[in-house]
Amino acid sequence: MNVLNFVDAFFSDSAHWQGYDGIPTRVLEHVQYTLMALGIAAAVGLPVGLLTGHTGRGGNTLALIATAGRALPSFGLMVLLFVLLGLGMAPVMIPLVVLAVPPILVTTYEAMRSVDPAPVDAARGMGMAEAEVLFRVELPVALPLILSGLRSAAIQIVSTATIAAYVSFGGLGRYIVDGLYQRDYEKVVGGATLVAVMALTTLAVFWAVGRLTVSRGVRRSG
C-alpha cells in the first residue's frame, strides 16, 4: 500500500471516529496542549519582548536566552522531567513552553525595534506617556511581526506536542507512537496527516487573525 491508501484506510475506518481513541478526542487533546503551551509562552515572551524592545535594552541577553532555548532537546528534556516529576502535565508543558518562548521573545523584540522612530518621537513630543507610546504607536505597527513570532511558536508546538504520547499522554502523537509499536502503519500515516492538517489550520487561523487585527495601512506598507 502507498501513503494515499494508508490515509484513505485510516480516515474511512469508522472505529477511528469514536471512543477515547477517536479522532475528535485526540484532536481536542492536541489543541488543548497547544493552546496551553502557547498561552504560557506568550504570557512570558510578549511582556518581556515588548518592554525590552520599547527601551532598546537587553537585546544581547534575549539572543542568548533564545539560543539556549533552541539548543535544548525537547524530547530529552521531557523524559528527564518525567523521571524527576513523574506522570503529570508539567513534564509535557515545560519542554513545549521552552521551545515556544524564544521565537515569541526575539520576534517581539525585533518587531518593536523595527518601528520607525519618527512617529514615536512625535508621540513623545505631544506629551504621551511611555505606556501610550508603546500601546498606541509602537504596538500597532509591530503587530504583524509579533503575530509571525506567535505563529512560528504555535507551529512548533503543534509539531512537537506529539512527544506527549511518549509519557502516556494523549493527542495526535498517540496514533504515531502506538502505530509504530503495533507496526500499524495506517495509524502512523493517519496521525502524521492529522498533525500536518493541524499545522496548516494553525497557519490559516493566524492569517485570519492578522487580517482582523492589523490595520490596512500597516498591511499595505508591509
C-alpha positions in Angstrom: 0.0 0.0 0.0 1.2 3.5 -0.7 0.7 6.5 1.5 -2.6 7.6 0.0 -4.0 4.2 0.5 -3.0 4.3 4.2 -4.6 7.7 4.6 -7.8 6.6 2.9 -8.0 3.4 5.0 -7.4 5.4 8.2 -10.0 8.0 7.7 -12.6 5.7 6.2 -12.5 3.4 9.3 -15.5 4.3 11.5 -13.6 2.9 14.5 -11.2 5.9 14.3 -14.0 8.4 14.7 -15.4 7.3 18.1 -14.3 6.4 21.6 -11.5 7.6 23.8 -9.0 6.9 20.9 -11.2 8.5 18.2 -10.0 11.4 16.0 -12.2 14.0 17.6 -10.9 13.2 21.1 -7.3 13.1 20.0 -7.6 16.4 18.1 -9.2 18.1 21.1 -6.4 16.9 23.3 -3.8 18.1 20.9 -5.5 21.5 20.6 -5.6 21.8 24.4 -1.9 21.0 24.8 -1.1 23.6 22.0 -3.3 26.4 23.5 -2.0 25.8 27.0 1.7 25.9 26.0 1.2 28.8 23.6 -0.7 30.8 26.3 2.1 30.3 28.9 4.8 31.0 26.4 3.0 34.2 25.2 2.5 35.3 28.8 6.3 35.0 29.3 7.6 36.2 26.0 5.3 39.0 25.0 5.7 41.3 28.0 9.5 40.9 28.1 9.8 41.4 24.3 7.6 44.4 24.4 9.4 46.0 27.3 12.9 45.3 26.1 12.0 46.3 22.5 10.5 49.6 23.7 13.5 50.5 25.8 16.1 49.1 23.4 17.9 47.3 26.3 18.5 43.6 26.8 18.9 42.6 23.1 22.1 40.6 23.7 20.5 38.8 26.7 17.4 37.9 24.7 19.6 36.5 21.9 21.5 34.4 24.5 18.2 33.1 26.0 16.8 32.3 22.6 19.9 30.4 21.6 19.9 28.4 24.8 16.2 27.6 24.5 16.6 26.4 20.9 19.6 24.2 21.9 17.6 22.2 24.5 16.3 18.9 23.1 12.5 18.9 23.8 12.3 15.1 23.9 15.3 14.7 26.2 14.0 17.5 28.5 10.6 15.8 28.6 12.0 12.4 29.6 14.2 14.0 32.2 11.3 15.9 33.7 9.1 12.8 33.6 11.8 10.9 35.6 12.1 13.7 38.1 8.5 14.8 38.4 6.5 11.6 37.5 3.4 11.5 35.4 1.7 14.9 35.1 1.2 17.8 32.9 4.4 19.6 33.9 6.8 17.2 32.1 4.8 17.8 28.9 4.2 21.6 29.2 7.7 22.7 30.2 9.5 21.5 27.1 6.8 22.9 24.8 6.9 26.3 26.6 10.8 26.3 26.5 10.5 25.6 22.7 7.9 28.4 22.1 9.3 31.2 24.2 12.4 32.1 22.1 10.6 32.8 18.8 8.0 34.9 20.6 10.6 36.8 22.7 13.1 37.5 19.9 10.5 38.3 17.2 8.6 40.7 19.5 11.8 42.5 20.4 12.9 42.8 16.8 9.4 44.0 15.8 9.5 46.8 18.4 13.0 47.8 17.3 11.9 48.0 13.7 9.3 50.6 14.3 10.1 53.9 12.6 11.4 56.2 15.4 9.8 59.4 13.8 6.2 58.8 14.9 7.5 57.5 18.3 9.4 60.8 18.9 6.4 62.8 17.7 4.2 60.9 20.2 6.6 61.7 23.0 6.7 65.3 21.8 2.9 65.5 22.1 3.2 64.5 25.8 2.1 60.9 25.5 3.2 58.7 28.5 5.5 55.8 27.7 2.7 53.3 28.1 0.6 55.2 25.5 3.6 55.3 23.1 4.1 51.6 23.5 0.5 50.5 23.0 -0.9 53.2 20.7 2.0 53.9 18.5 4.6 51.1 18.5 2.5 48.0 19.0 0.0 48.6 16.1 3.0 48.9 13.7 4.9 46.0 15.2 1.9 43.7 15.4 2.4 41.8 12.0 5.9 40.7 13.1 4.7 39.9 16.6 2.0 37.7 15.1 4.6 36.0 12.9 6.5 35.0 16.1 3.4 33.7 17.7 2.6 31.7 14.6 6.1 30.2 14.4 5.8 29.2 18.1 2.3 27.7 17.5 3.5 25.6 14.6 6.5 24.3 16.6 4.2 23.4 19.4 1.7 21.6 17.2 4.5 19.6 15.6 6.3 18.8 18.9 3.3 18.1 21.1 3.3 14.6 19.6 6.0 13.7 22.1 3.4 13.9 24.9 2.4 10.4 23.8 5.8 9.0 24.9 4.9 9.7 28.5 1.4 8.2 28.3 -0.5 11.4 27.4 -3.0 11.8 24.6 -3.0 14.0 21.5 -2.3 13.0 17.9 1.1 11.6 18.9 -0.8 8.6 20.3 -1.5 7.4 16.7 2.2 7.7 15.8 3.6 6.2 18.9 1.0 3.4 19.2 1.2 2.7 15.5 4.9 2.3 15.5 4.7 0.0 18.5 2.0 -2.1 16.9 3.5 -1.8 13.4 0.2 -0.4 12.3 1.5 2.0 9.6 -2.0 3.0 8.6 -2.3 4.6 12.1 1.1 6.2 11.8 0.4 7.8 8.5 -3.1 8.9 9.7 -1.6 10.5 12.8 1.1 12.3 10.8 -1.5 13.5 8.3 -3.6 14.9 11.2 -0.6 16.8 12.6 0.1 18.2 9.2 -3.5 19.3 8.7 -3.5 20.9 12.2 -0.3 22.8 11.3 -1.9 24.1 8.1 -5.0 25.1 10.1 -2.9 27.0 12.5 -1.4 29.0 9.6 -4.9 29.8 8.4 -6.0 30.9 11.8 -3.1 33.3 12.2 -3.7 34.6 8.7 -7.3 35.4 9.7 -6.2 36.9 13.0 -3.7 39.2 11.1 -6.5 40.3 8.7 -8.7 41.2 11.6 -6.2 42.9 13.9 -3.6 44.5 11.7 -4.7 47.9 10.3 -4.9 48.2 6.5 -2.3 50.9 6.5 0.2 48.7 8.2 -0.6 45.7 5.9 -0.2 47.9 2.9 3.1 49.3 3.9 4.4 45.8 4.8 
